[in-house]
Amino acid sequence: MSILKAGLLATLIPLALAAPALAQDGRGPGPRMTFSELDLDGNGALTLQEMQAAAQDRFARADADGDGLVTRDELIAQAMTRAEAGVDRMLERADTDGDGAISTAEHEALRDDRRTAGMERMFGRVDADGDGSVTEAEFEAAMEQMGARRGQHGGERGGRHGQGFWRG
């Protein structure tokens, strides 16, 4: 194995292992711009021009040498910076004993916390009246709504191939 391959593997394997934690809340490894950051004039509303300015700003930040081109090396540098920040966020969340490493127990606890948080979010969506329990009517309404969303991908019963989520 060449030194280059070994170096790439040493870099990419930890990033691949970190990916599930980085994507925890759907945001992936990079920070999202907040509404107030996008609302350049601070008037409480976003315009097309403000959105375009944000896109131009992202491009300019990626164009490290300012030549108007974003090269492969600049994209890699930007991706590595974002990945490092994501790994740091993951360590802050998962490394509960502060030793700079994630043990098997810490990894399992993070996974369990994410699973529990996901169930709580799903329950909150189904519990329409917020009373802490799901009635049959709320359950059926949630299934109907989920089926309608999945049906947007094709298929009479929902899903990409006509298969509903719960009913197969």
Wavefront OBJ file of the C-alpha trace (Angstrom):
o trace
v 0.000 0.000 0.000
v 1.416 3.374 -0.959
v 1.997 6.142 1.555
v -0.647 8.233 -0.217
v -3.254 5.461 0.081
v -2.384 4.871 3.724
v -2.683 8.592 4.455
v -6.021 8.822 2.673
v -7.363 5.811 4.554
v -6.140 7.236 7.853
v -8.095 10.407 7.075
v -11.206 8.964 5.462
v -11.959 6.063 7.824
v -12.494 8.295 10.892
v -14.598 10.654 8.780
v -16.725 7.760 7.540
v -17.208 6.530 11.099
v -18.169 10.045 12.170
v -20.722 10.553 9.380
v -23.801 9.239 11.251
v -23.187 11.548 14.191
v -22.424 14.467 11.907
v -25.748 14.044 10.184
v -27.649 13.746 13.450
v -30.130 16.519 12.899
v -30.124 16.381 9.126
v -27.711 19.186 8.747
v -24.640 17.198 7.795
v -21.127 18.322 8.569
v -21.466 21.987 7.729
v -23.098 24.792 9.633
v -26.298 26.236 8.226
v -26.791 29.931 7.831
v -29.356 31.310 10.210
v -32.264 33.438 9.092
v -30.668 36.538 10.607
v -27.430 35.878 8.702
v -29.370 35.643 5.444
v -31.527 38.698 6.209
v -28.808 41.194 5.268
v -30.904 44.325 5.753
v -32.438 43.019 8.994
v -36.017 43.740 7.940
v -37.344 40.313 8.951
v -37.897 39.109 5.369
v -35.636 37.379 2.859
v -35.411 38.557 -0.718
v -34.117 36.732 -3.762
v -31.200 39.182 -3.803
v -30.257 38.262 -0.222
v -30.336 34.565 -1.090
v -28.179 35.200 -4.175
v -25.741 37.251 -2.083
v -25.418 34.334 0.351
v -24.626 31.963 -2.533
v -22.009 34.384 -3.874
v -20.507 34.673 -0.396
v -20.235 30.878 -0.084
v -18.476 30.760 -3.465
v -16.096 33.563 -2.482
v -15.180 31.765 0.753
v -14.426 28.586 -1.196
v -12.281 30.558 -3.690
v -9.341 30.842 -1.284
v -6.980 32.555 -3.732
v -9.637 34.934 -5.076
v -9.063 34.091 -8.742
v -12.763 33.574 -9.469
v -12.359 29.805 -9.780
v -12.929 27.108 -7.188
v -10.376 24.384 -7.778
v -10.332 20.795 -6.618
v -7.751 21.682 -3.968
v -9.907 24.558 -2.685
v -12.951 22.286 -2.506
v -10.942 19.649 -0.633
v -9.598 22.270 1.785
v -13.112 23.577 2.423
v -14.476 20.041 2.892
v -11.682 19.139 5.309
v -12.317 22.283 7.365
v -16.013 21.436 7.557
v -15.238 17.784 8.369
v -12.860 18.778 11.165
v -15.506 21.056 12.654
v -18.016 18.205 12.446
v -15.645 15.797 14.161
v -15.072 18.368 16.906
v -18.860 18.708 17.386
v -19.203 14.935 17.526
v -16.445 14.644 20.136
v -18.106 17.358 22.222
v -21.338 15.343 22.173
v -20.006 11.816 22.467
v -16.760 11.982 24.463
v -18.456 12.152 27.842
v -15.335 11.321 29.865
v -13.248 13.973 28.072
v -10.343 11.703 27.151
v -10.335 12.818 23.501
v -11.611 9.480 22.221
v -14.970 7.782 21.810
v -15.278 4.433 23.534
v -17.673 1.706 22.463
v -19.916 2.588 25.415
v -19.918 6.292 24.484
v -20.708 5.424 20.853
v -23.604 3.195 21.907
v -24.928 5.890 24.263
v -24.832 8.459 21.443
v -26.638 6.060 19.122
v -29.263 5.311 21.777
v -29.742 9.038 22.486
v -30.256 9.715 18.767
v -32.742 6.856 18.472
v -34.684 8.091 21.509
v -34.698 11.674 20.188
v -35.986 10.423 16.828
v -38.808 8.493 18.494
v -39.724 11.532 20.576
v -39.857 13.749 17.460
v -42.012 11.198 15.637
v -44.335 10.824 18.643
v -44.665 14.608 18.873
v -45.748 14.760 15.236
v -48.349 12.023 15.689
v -49.710 13.359 19.009
v -51.620 16.165 17.279
v -53.276 17.578 20.409
v -50.092 17.338 22.500
v -51.731 15.490 25.389
v -48.961 12.885 25.673
v -50.922 10.041 24.113
v -51.866 9.015 20.587
v -55.472 8.202 19.840
v -56.513 5.914 17.015
v -57.712 8.966 15.075
v -54.317 10.683 15.472
v -52.549 7.478 14.456
v -54.701 7.057 11.346
v -54.278 10.734 10.419
v -50.502 10.395 10.721
v -50.514 7.240 8.595
v -52.644 9.012 5.997
v -50.312 11.992 5.937
v -47.224 9.780 5.703
v -48.830 7.779 2.921
v -49.676 10.960 1.028
v -46.084 12.191 1.299
v -44.684 8.867 0.212
v -47.176 8.748 -2.634
v -45.497 11.803 -4.110
v -42.663 9.517 -5.148
v -44.975 7.396 -7.288
v -47.096 4.359 -6.726
v -50.737 4.222 -5.743
v -50.060 3.089 -2.173
v -47.090 5.387 -1.620
v -43.405 4.727 -1.748
v -41.236 4.635 -4.817
v -42.461 1.259 -5.955
v -46.052 1.399 -4.794
v -45.291 0.018 -1.338
v -46.647 1.783 1.736
v -44.327 2.364 4.692
v -46.202 0.268 7.256
v -48.144 -2.120 5.098
v -45.400 -3.346 2.753
l 1 2 3 4 5 6 7 8 9 10 11 12 13 14 15 16 17 18 19 20 21 22 23 24 25 26 27 28 29 30 31 32 33 34 35 36 37 38 39 40 41 42 43 44 45 46 47 48 49 50 51 52 53 54 55 56 57 58 59 60 61 62 63 64 65 66 67 68 69 70 71 72 73 74 75 76 77 78 79 80 81 82 83 84 85 86 87 88 89 90 91 92 93 94 95 96 97 98 99 100 101 102 103 104 105 106 107 108 109 110 111 112 113 114 115 116 117 118 119 120 121 122 123 124 125 126 127 128 129 130 131 132 133 134 135 136 137 138 139 140 141 142 143 144 145 146 147 148 149 150 151 152 153 154 155 156 157 158 159 160 161 162 163 164 165 166 167 168
